Amino acid sequence: MGRVSAWIEPLMMLGQSATLGLIALAFPKLITLDVLYLLIGILLLVVGIFYWLVLPSLNRKHQAEVGESVALE
């Protein structure tokens, strides 16, 4: 897990820094505070709906694989 974390964390930090940089450049003129709240709310809804649609099928697939591996032993 340490190696995976070592690859993911710098990429996440780069993405966060880039997003904050864009917000800092565009905030007073192009983006208002209301737009930021709406954008974050919409993004949270999109991620929630994505997980709601994808995770149940992945869970069923995982449970089937676990069941098969237990049956093979």
C-alpha positions in Angstrom: 0.0 0.0 0.0 2.9 2.3 0.6 4.0 2.3 -3.0 0.5 3.0 -4.2 0.1 5.9 -1.8 3.5 7.2 -2.9 2.2 7.5 -6.5 -1.4 8.7 -5.7 -0.7 11.4 -3.1 1.6 13.6 -5.4 -1.0 13.4 -8.2 -3.8 14.4 -5.8 -1.8 17.3 -4.5 -1.0 18.4 -8.1 -4.7 18.3 -8.9 -5.7 20.2 -5.8 -3.0 22.8 -6.4 -4.0 23.3 -10.0 -7.7 23.6 -9.1 -6.9 26.2 -6.4 -4.7 28.0 -8.8 -7.4 28.3 -11.4 -9.9 29.4 -8.7 -7.4 32.1 -7.5 -6.9 33.4 -11.1 -10.6 33.4 -12.0 -12.3 34.2 -8.6 -13.2 37.9 -8.6 -13.9 38.4 -12.3 -15.1 35.1 -13.8 -16.3 33.0 -10.8 -18.4 34.3 -7.9 -18.7 32.6 -4.5 -22.2 31.3 -5.5 -20.8 29.6 -8.6 -18.1 27.9 -6.5 -20.8 26.5 -4.1 -23.0 25.4 -7.0 -20.0 23.8 -8.7 -18.9 21.9 -5.6 -22.5 20.8 -5.0 -22.9 19.5 -8.5 -19.6 17.7 -8.5 -20.5 16.0 -5.2 -23.9 14.9 -6.7 -22.2 13.6 -9.8 -19.7 11.6 -7.7 -22.4 10.3 -5.5 -24.6 9.2 -8.4 -21.5 7.5 -10.0 -20.8 5.5 -6.9 -24.4 4.7 -6.4 -24.6 3.2 -9.9 -21.2 1.5 -10.1 -20.5 0.2 -6.6 -23.4 -2.3 -6.3 -22.3 -4.1 -9.5 -18.7 -4.2 -8.4 -19.8 -5.6 -5.0 -21.8 -8.3 -6.7 -18.8 -9.2 -8.9 -16.5 -9.3 -5.9 -18.9 -11.4 -3.9 -19.1 -13.9 -6.8 -15.3 -14.1 -7.1 -15.0 -14.6 -3.3 -17.7 -17.3 -3.5 -15.8 -19.1 -6.3 -12.5 -19.0 -4.5 -14.0 -20.4 -1.4 -15.7 -23.2 -3.4 -12.4 -24.0 -5.0 -10.6 -24.5 -1.7 
